[in-house]
């Protein structure tokens, strides 16, 4: 019995360690090139535009905007990468970060409060954007240059850079044949239900994902999602029709 428990423990440890090994990203090589080129051009043009409009190189925008570029050009179909997500999320984060820095003198406490409030408000406004957390912290830890700007920091460079990068993402992604912004409008035709007569395996899902854009979901999670959707559809069909 002890031997079996030890063997089971070793197997569980090996399984856990195997999860830490980086798995291949299921995305077409063409989409990798488009994402890389788009992010590079987007950041370059955004930086030059800011320099031209503001008359200075605002280095504090580079870290948050660099993270935003990964989402907007690498994962343009993600809800976290839509134009309202970056513009609204970064603006909210800038305002909350500046306000927190004014009233909380301890940076560590201020960072925690700003991050907490930023995430909560972004959820409510439907503009969740992970790099916005860095914007909120930058407003607190950005040094005298950021502190002297006050709420102006939220407008320039934060809002200016966010709007510029979002506009460039719209132009570039559509020129590259991507639907962006990604959500369908109310008047756009929706996909028809698909009846599948064969079971879909994880390998099938991996091959399907690898033939297009990168989706922020694992094959295992996608398979579980399909199974839950199938169960919901079956329950819906079994419900009696309302007269």
Phi, psi and omega in degrees: 000316178298320180297320180293321178295319179295318179296318179296320178296319179294319179296317179296321179294318179297319179297317179295316180295326179295330179292336181284343180288132183295126179267154179295141178280124180283088181208144180292147181298326178299319180291328175298315181294318180298316180297316182295313181294317181298315180297318180296313179295319181299315180291322180296312182291322178298317179295316180295321179296317179297318179299319182291318183282323185262345179075018179201161176267111182268092187295337184291348181276345191298313184297306178297319182291328176297319177292321178297321181297324178300319180288310186295326182254334179270327180228059185294345179271356181284142174300338180280353186246011182281158184307316180294331179296313182286317183291307180293316181297314181291324178294315177300315181297320180296315180295314181294319180297315179296315181298316180297319180297330181288326189253346180244110186282346183262114186304318182297316179292319180298320180297316180296316180295315181297317180296317180299309182293321181298313181296317180299315181290322179297321176300315182294323182270003179058041179228043180296124183214106186309316179299343179296334174300322177291327177296316179298318180290326178297323178297336181265319187255008186285354178092187185297325182299316179288319182296325179291332179289329182062224181291343176297335177300326181291331180271316182216108025260350192300300183295319180300310181293322181295314180295320180296314181293322178295318179297317178295323178295321178298313182295310186293313183297322179289324175295330180275004178086014179263146175276111182208127003301151191281319183299143178284143175285164184297330183267003178274143180292136179268156179294143179281153177301142182248124177268120181254127180260358181234148178289142180258126181264170177299321180295323177299316180295320180298316180294321179294318180293323183289350182266000182220211180287160179286126175253137183279062179205141179277152180303320180296316178295321180294320179295319177295323178296318178296321179295319178294320178296322178295319179295319178296318179296321179295318179295323179296319180291331182278345179290140179292145180291137179280134180278000000 
